[in-house]
């Protein structure tokens, strides 16, 4: 039965395709060529690389609280492509559209236990969800869309000063000459301000997020 389910999943998700990873755009590292007056924040993308686990792990660790519930099956399948093979992970990959977490809960939480992954509190899960997008922003990818996705999902409290940049970006897009929320920014350089603030955010939550990352990497090597 499990083998039949695995064959079904390969067809559903398009075969044994590799998990897509993102890499930093070189023009954002180590400095900005066309806005040298904006001092780049020191940042090592290698410290945040997802080694041996799906990048979606950051998001689905909060599925218990409604974060990324619709992406749990995709996460499970990506983990299987990376070589993980546990009974509950296979079952989760086959649940394409969970109606609620209560339907998914026993299989998903058992899959996390099989993988040795932590069950997080709400606050920590929210930070992990944010981390998925903030890492991309810090690397210069999906900057605007990621920022607006964070606001839509979580409002302001958990994204720190990024909330002011998001508000300023909206005002500048409307044609305002400047924004009181981020008075130094213009439409030409607000993306660079956003990248810097994303790196500040990662530094602010470094110990917690790196502790979780080490757990994910450590268990991937078992």
VOBA-1610 file (N, C-alpha, C; in pm, whole numbers, padded with zeros to 5 digits, always signed):
BEGIN
Unk+00083-00122+00000Unk+00000+00000+00000Unk+00086+00126+00000Unk+00193+00126+00082Unk+00281+00242+00090Unk+00351+00266-00043Unk+00396+00156-00110Unk+00463+00171-00239Unk+00368+00227-00344Unk+00242+00182-00341Unk+00143+00234-00435Unk+00120+00382-00413Unk+00117+00423-00285Unk+00098+00564-00253Unk+00216+00647-00301Unk+00337+00592-00287Unk+00456+00664-00334Unk+00452+00684-00485Unk+00409+00580-00559Unk+00398+00594-00704Unk+00295+00699-00742Unk+00184+00702-00667Unk+00081+00803-00691Unk+00137+00943-00667Unk+00215+00958-00562Unk+00271+01089-00527Unk+00369+01136-00633Unk+00447+01045-00690Unk+00540+01084-00797Unk+00464+01144-00915Unk+00351+01082-00950Unk+00271+01134-01060Unk+00207+01267-01022Unk+00159+01277-00898Unk+00090+01398-00853Unk+00181+01518-00851Unk+00306+01500-00807Unk+00398+01611-00791Unk+00495+01626-00908Unk+00479+01545-01011Unk+00560+01567-01131Unk+00690+01490-01135Unk+00696+01376-01066Unk+00816+01294-01073Unk+00920+01331-00970Unk+01040+01274-00986Unk+01147+01294-00889Unk+01225+01420-00919Unk+01155+01532-00923Unk+01223+01658-00950Unk+01295+01706-00826Unk+01408+01773-00840Unk+01482+01821-00723Unk+01408+01932-00651Unk+01434+01943-00522Unk+01376+02052-00445Unk+01442+02183-00486Unk+01360+02280-00518Unk+01414+02409-00563Unk+01473+02485-00446Unk+01596+02527-00461Unk+01663+02610-00362Unk+01686+02748-00421Unk+01696+02848-00336Unk+01731+02979-00388Unk+01871+03014-00343Unk+01944+03084-00428Unk+02079+03128-00395Unk+02086+03278-00405Unk+02173+03340-00329Unk+02179+03487-00328Unk+02214+03543-00465Unk+02150+03652-00502Unk+02188+03722-00624Unk+02321+03792-00601Unk+02420+03767-00686Unk+02555+03819-00659Unk+02561+03970-00653Unk+02471+04041-00723Unk+02482+04186-00721Unk+02448+04246-00585Unk+02387+04166-00497Unk+02355+04216-00364Unk+02462+04180-00261Unk+02566+04108-00305Unk+02667+04064-00211Unk+02804+04090-00273Unk+02893+04164-00208Unk+02879+04213-00071Unk+02830+04357-00061Unk+02811+04427-00176Unk+02774+04568-00167Unk+02681+04604-00281Unk+02621+04721-00270Unk+02530+04769-00372Unk+02607+04860-00466Unk+02603+04829-00595Unk+02688+04901-00689Unk+02633+05038-00724Unk+02498+05053-00724Unk+02444+05179-00772Unk+02392+05268-00660Unk+02405+05226-00536Unk+02367+05309-00422Unk+02468+05288-00310Unk+02590+05333-00334Unk+02697+05308-00240Unk+02675+05378-00107Unk+02591+05483-00105Unk+02570+05554+00022Unk+02488+05471+00121Unk+02422+05367+00074Unk+02350+05277+00163Unk+02448+05168+00206Unk+02489+05173+00329Unk+02590+05078+00378Unk+02526+04941+00397Unk+02574+04838+00327Unk+02515+04706+00341Unk+02542+04645+00478Unk+02445+04574+00529Unk+02459+04507+00658Unk+02540+04379+00639Unk+02641+04354+00723Unk+02717+04229+00712Unk+02624+04108+00720Unk+02646+04014+00630Unk+02553+03901+00620Unk+02621+03788+00546Unk+02611+03667+00603Unk+02670+03549+00540Unk+02557+03453+00503Unk+02520+03445+00375Unk+02408+03359+00336Unk+02432+03212+00367Unk+02557+03171+00377Unk+02586+03030+00407Unk+02535+02991+00545Unk+02527+03089+00636Unk+02477+03061+00770Unk+02329+03026+00772Unk+02259+03060+00664Unk+02114+03039+00660Unk+02074+02937+00553Unk+02170+02868+00498Unk+02139+02770+00394Unk+02062+02652+00452Unk+01963+02606+00377Unk+01883+02491+00420Unk+01954+02363+00375Unk+02026+02302+00467Unk+02109+02186+00434Unk+02038+02058+00476Unk+01999+01978+00378Unk+01941+01848+00408Unk+01795+01850+00447Unk+01727+01962+00430Unk+01583+01966+00457Unk+01516+02065+00363Unk+01388+02044+00339Unk+01313+02131+00248Unk+01303+02272+00306Unk+01321+02375+00223Unk+01302+02512+00272Unk+01163+02536+00330Unk+01064+02460+00283Unk+00928+02476+00335Unk+00916+02435+00481Unk+01017+02366+00533Unk+01013+02326+00674Unk+00992+02446+00764Unk+01055+02559+00729Unk+01039+02680+00811Unk+00892+02720+00823Unk+00817+02700+00717Unk+00677+02742+00717Unk+00587+02640+00786Unk+00607+02513+00757Unk+00512+02413+00805Unk+00530+02378+00952Unk+00641+02419+01012Unk+00655+02395+01156Unk+00543+02465+01234Unk+00478+02561+01171Unk+00366+02630+01235Unk+00230+02584+01186Unk+00223+02471+01116Unk+00094+02422+01065Unk-00006+02400+01178Unk+00044+02367+01294Unk-00043+02347+01410Unk-00125+02471+01440Unk-00072+02588+01405Unk-00138+02715+01433Unk-00199+02777+01307Unk-00207+02699+01201Unk-00269+02747+01078Unk-00173+02804+00977Unk-00042+02805+01007Unk+00056+02857+00911Unk+00083+02753+00803Unk+00072+02794+00678Unk+00113+02711+00563Unk+00049+02572+00562Unk-00073+02563+00613Unk-00140+02434+00619Unk-00153+02372+00480Unk-00177+02458+00380Unk-00198+02409+00244Unk-00069+02360+00179Unk+00045+02385+00243Unk+00174+02346+00184Unk+00236+02224+00251Unk+00167+02168+00348Unk+00224+02056+00423Unk+00249+01935+00334Unk+00156+01904+00245Unk+00176+01786+00160Unk+00292+01806+00063Unk+00306+01928+00011Unk+00420+01958-00076Unk+00551+01945+00001Unk+00552+01995+00124Unk+00671+01981+00210Unk+00706+01834+00229Unk+00606+01752+00261Unk+00631+01610+00286Unk+00690+01543+00162Unk+00637+01578+00046Unk+00689+01518-00077Unk+00832+01564-00105Unk+00860+01690-00082Unk+00998+01740-00100Unk+01094+01667-00005Unk+01050+01643+00116Unk+01134+01569+00211Unk+01160+01427+00161Unk+01059+01365+00101Unk+01077+01231+00045Unk+01178+01233-00069Unk+01174+01339-00152Unk+01271+01350-00261Unk+01413+01366-00208Unk+01425+01421-00088Unk+01556+01437-00026Unk+01606+01309+00041Unk+01523+01204+00037Unk+01567+01075+00089Unk+01503+01031+00219Unk+01416+01112+00275Unk+01347+01073+00398Unk+01236+00975+00363Unk+01223+00871+00444Unk+01124+00767+00414Unk+01067+00716+00545Unk+00958+00778+00588Unk+00890+00733+00710Unk+00743+00711+00677Unk+00676+00624+00749Unk+00535+00593+00717Unk+00445+00716+00720Unk+00456+00797+00825Unk+00365+00911+00838Unk+00398+01022+00739Unk+00524+01037+00703Unk+00562+01137+00603Unk+00496+01102+00469Unk+00494+00974+00435Unk+00431+00929+00311Unk+00281+00957+00313Unk+00219+00932+00427Unk+00075+00958+00440Unk+00045+01106+00425Unk+00125+01191+00492Unk+00104+01336+00485Unk+00118+01384+00341Unk+00215+01330+00267Unk+00234+01371+00128Unk+00112+01339+00042Unk+00036+01240+00084Unk-00082+01200+00007Unk-00208+01276+00042Unk-00202+01360+00147Unk-00319+01440+00185Unk-00306+01575+00115Unk-00362+01586-00004Unk-00334+01702-00089Unk-00402+01829-00041Unk-00522+01821+00011Unk-00594+01942+00054Unk-00659+01918+00190Unk-00581+01926+00297Unk-00639+01903+00430Unk-00745+02008+00462Unk-00861+01963+00508Unk-00970+02055+00540Unk-00943+02133+00667Unk-00870+02071+00759Unk-00835+02138+00884Unk-00714+02069+00943Unk-00652+02135+01041Unk-00535+02076+01103Unk-00573+01951+01182Unk-00693+01946+01235Unk-00734+01832+01316Unk-00736+01704+01234Unk-00766+01716+01105Unk-00762+01600+01016Unk-00618+01556+00991Unk-00529+01653+00982Unk-00389+01627+00950Unk-00305+01593+01073Unk-00346+01642+01188Unk-00264+01644+01309Unk-00193+01513+01344Unk-00265+01401+01357Unk-00195+01280+01404Unk-00082+01237+01312Unk-00103+01248+01182Unk+00000+01205+01086Unk+00115+01305+01079Unk+00081+01434+01079Unk+00185+01537+01067Unk+00274+01539+01191Unk+00215+01539+01309Unk+00296+01545+01430Unk+00378+01417+01448Unk+00323+01304+01407Unk+00403+01181+01412Unk+00516+01186+01310Unk+00492+01250+01195Unk+00599+01265+01096Unk+00711+01352+01151Unk+00675+01461+01221Unk+00777+01545+01283Unk+00859+01466+01385Unk+00792+01383+01462Unk+00863+01301+01562Unk+00956+01201+01493Unk+00908+01140+01385Unk+00992+01045+01312Unk+01118+01114+01257Unk+01104+01240+01219Unk+01218+01315+01166Unk+01304+01376+01275Unk+01253+01376+01399Unk+01327+01438+01509Unk+01315+01589+01510Unk+01209+01643+01449Unk+01190+01787+01441Unk+01110+01837+01561Unk+01131+01963+01600Unk+01066+02015+01721Unk+00919+02051+01697Unk+00840+02042+01804Unk+00704+02095+01807Unk+00714+02232+01874Unk+00685+02338+01802Unk+00714+02473+01849Unk+00596+02540+01916Unk+00626+02640+01998Unk+00523+02728+02050Unk+00473+02819+01937Unk+00363+02887+01962Unk+00309+02977+01858Unk+00410+03084+01820Unk+00470+03149+01919Unk+00563+03259+01890Unk+00682+03212+01808Unk+00739+03097+01846Unk+00854+03046+01772Unk+00815+03002+01631Unk+00695+02942+01619Unk+00648+02900+01487Unk+00626+03020+01396Unk+00576+03129+01453Unk+00553+03251+01374Unk+00686+03307+01323Unk+00788+03306+01409Unk+00920+03354+01367Unk+00978+03266+01257Unk+00957+03135+01268Unk+01007+03044+01164Unk+00937+03070+01031Unk+00806+03091+01037Unk+00732+03123+00914Unk+00787+03251+00851Unk+00806+03353+00933Unk+00862+03478+00883Unk+01001+03456+00824Unk+01078+03369+00888Unk+01216+03345+00846Unk+01222+03297+00701Unk+01124+03217+00660Unk+01121+03168+00521Unk+01127+03285+00423Unk+01046+03387+00447Unk+01041+03503+00356Unk+01155+03601+00381Unk+01189+03623+00508Unk+01293+03721+00539Unk+01427+03675+00483Unk+01454+03545+00485Unk+01578+03495+00425Unk+01585+03528+00277Unk+01474+03510+00208Unk+01474+03542+00066Unk+01496+03692+00043Unk+01430+03774+00125Unk+01448+03918+00113Unk+01594+03955+00139Unk+01654+03897+00242Unk+01793+03926+00277Unk+01888+03890+00164Unk+01848+03793+00081Unk+01930+03751-00033Unk+01893+03824-00161Unk+01797+03917-00153Unk+01761+03995-00271Unk+01659+03929-00361Unk+01587+03828-00310Unk+01487+03759-00390Unk+01347+03790-00339Unk+01254+03807-00432Unk+01113+03826-00397Unk+01096+03931-00288Unk+01169+04040-00300Unk+01174+04138-00191Unk+01037+04198-00166Unk+00978+04255-00267Unk+00850+04324-00247Unk+00737+04226-00218Unk+00728+04119-00295Unk+00620+04023-00274Unk+00632+03955-00139Unk+00756+03925-00097Unk+00776+03863+00034Unk+00737+03954+00147Unk+00770+04082+00133Unk+00737+04180+00237Unk+00586+04195+00252Unk+00516+04204+00141Unk+00371+04220+00148Unk+00303+04091+00196Unk+00363+03976+00165Unk+00309+03849+00215Unk+00321+03842+00367Unk+00431+03890+00421Unk+00448+03891+00566Unk+00343+03978+00633Unk+00318+04095+00577Unk+00219+04184+00635Unk+00079+04121+00629Unk+00048+04061+00516Unk-00084+04001+00499Unk-00107+03886+00596Unk-00002+03808+00622Unk-00017+03690+00707Unk-00013+03725+00855Unk+00075+03817+00893Unk+00101+03838+01035Unk+00080+03980+01084Unk+00047+04072+00996Unk+00037+04209+01045Unk+00175+04264+01072Unk+00190+04338+01181Unk+00312+04414+01200Unk+00404+04364+01312Unk+00348+04311+01419Unk+00427+04294+01541Unk+00550+04206+01521Unk+00538+04098+01446Unk+00647+04000+01441Unk+00752+04030+01335Unk+00733+04135+01254Unk+00832+04163+01150Unk+00913+04288+01179Unk+00898+04345+01297Unk+00983+04455+01341Unk+00977+04576+01249Unk+01094+04635+01223Unk+01099+04757+01144Unk+01064+04735+00997Unk+01057+04610+00954Unk+01013+04585+00818Unk+00872+04639+00794Unk+00794+04652+00902Unk+00658+04704+00886Unk+00660+04848+00836Unk+00759+04927+00880Unk+00767+05066+00837Unk+00806+05076+00690Unk+00896+04988+00648Unk+00935+04987+00507Unk+00817+04947+00419Unk+00741+04849+00465Unk+00625+04806+00387Unk+00526+04920+00370Unk+00501+04992+00479Unk+00409+05106+00474Unk+00464+05216+00383Unk+00595+05243+00395Unk+00657+05345+00311Unk+00650+05306+00163Unk+00670+05180+00134Unk+00667+05133-00004Unk+00529+05158-00066Unk+00424+05131+00013Unk+00288+05157-00035Unk+00270+05305-00068Unk+00319+05392+00020Unk+00303+05536-00002Unk+00380+05582-00126Unk+00502+05534-00141Unk+00581+05572-00258Unk+00519+05519-00387Unk+00462+05401-00381Unk+00394+05346-00499Unk+00273+05430-00539Unk+00212+05496-00440Unk+00097+05582-00469Unk+00138+05717-00525Unk+00268+05742-00532Unk+00316+05866-00589Unk+00358+05971-00489Unk+00358+05937-00359Unk+00403+06031-00257Unk+00553+06058-00277Unk+00599+06182-00258Unk+00741+06213-00279Unk+00832+06149-00174Unk+00780+06128-00054Unk+00855+06058+00050Unk+00756+06006+00153Unk+00806+05925+00245Unk+00721+05867+00348Unk+00779+05897+00485Unk+00693+05938+00577Unk+00738+05960+00714Unk+00777+05829+00782Unk+00724+05717+00732Unk+00758+05588+00793Unk+00902+05548+00765Unk+00958+05594+00653Unk+01098+05564+00620Unk+01149+05678+00533Unk+01181+05789+00597Unk+01202+05915+00526Unk+01324+05914+00434Unk+01420+05825+00458Unk+01541+05821+00374Unk+01520+05749+00242Unk+01408+05678+00229Unk+01390+05589+00113Unk+01321+05660-00003Unk+01358+05619-00123Unk+01289+05657-00246Unk+01252+05529-00320Unk+01173+05543-00425Unk+01139+05424-00503Unk+01262+05359-00565Unk+01368+05437-00586Unk+01489+05383-00646Unk+01569+05294-00551Unk+01558+05322-00421Unk+01644+05248-00328Unk+01571+05180-00213Unk+01438+05185-00211Unk+01367+05126-00097Unk+01388+04976-00089Unk+01407+04910-00203Unk+01435+04767-00200Unk+01565+04738-00124Unk+01663+04823-00141Unk+01790+04803-00072Unk+01776+04826+00078Unk+01695+04926+00116Unk+01666+04946+00258Unk+01598+04820+00315Unk+01509+04763+00238Unk+01436+04645+00283Unk+01530+04527+00303Unk+01623+04508+00211Unk+01720+04399+00224Unk+01803+04416+00351Unk+01847+04537+00377Unk+01925+04562+00498Unk+01844+04532+00624Unk+01717+04576+00626Unk+01634+04552+00744Unk+01605+04404+00763Unk+01594+04330+00653Unk+01576+04185+00664Unk+01698+04122+00730Unk+01815+04171+00697Unk+01937+04118+00759Unk+01945+04156+00906Unk+01898+04276+00940Unk+01891+04313+01081Unk+01795+04220+01157Unk+01683+04188+01094Unk+01584+04101+01157Unk+01643+03962+01184Unk+01714+03908+01088Unk+01778+03778+01107Unk+01881+03783+01218Unk+01954+03894+01226Unk+02053+03909+01333Unk+01984+03918+01469Unk+01870+03987+01473Unk+01797+04003+01600Unk+01748+03870+01653Unk+01706+03781+01564Unk+01651+03651+01605Unk+01750+03537+01578Unk+01876+03572+01570Unk+01979+03477+01528Unk+01984+03353+01617Unk+01993+03372+01747Unk+02013+03258+01838Unk+01898+03158+01829Unk+01776+03207+01834Unk+01660+03118+01828Unk+01654+03044+01695Unk+01662+03118+01586Unk+01646+03056+01454Unk+01762+02964+01419Unk+01883+03001+01458Unk+01996+02914+01431Unk+01990+02787+01517Unk+01934+02799+01637Unk+01916+02681+01720Unk+01821+02581+01655Unk+01711+02633+01599Unk+01617+02547+01529Unk+01680+02490+01402Unk+01752+02573+01329Unk+01818+02528+01206Unk+01916+02414+01236Unk+01991+02425+01344Unk+02086+02320+01379Unk+02015+02189+01410Unk+01896+02198+01473Unk+01818+02077+01498Unk+01776+02012+01366Unk+01731+02094+01271Unk+01688+02041+01142Unk+01803+01979+01066Unk+01918+02046+01066Unk+02035+01992+00997Unk+02086+01868+01068Unk+02092+01873+01201Unk+02143+01761+01278Unk+02064+01634+01255Unk+01932+01647+01250Unk+01849+01530+01229Unk+01851+01483+01085Unk+01887+01572+00993Unk+01898+01529+00852Unk+02021+01444+00830Unk+02117+01451+00921Unk+02241+01376+00906Unk+02237+01240+00975Unk+02124+01211+01041Unk+02118+01084+01113Unk+02094+00967+01019
//
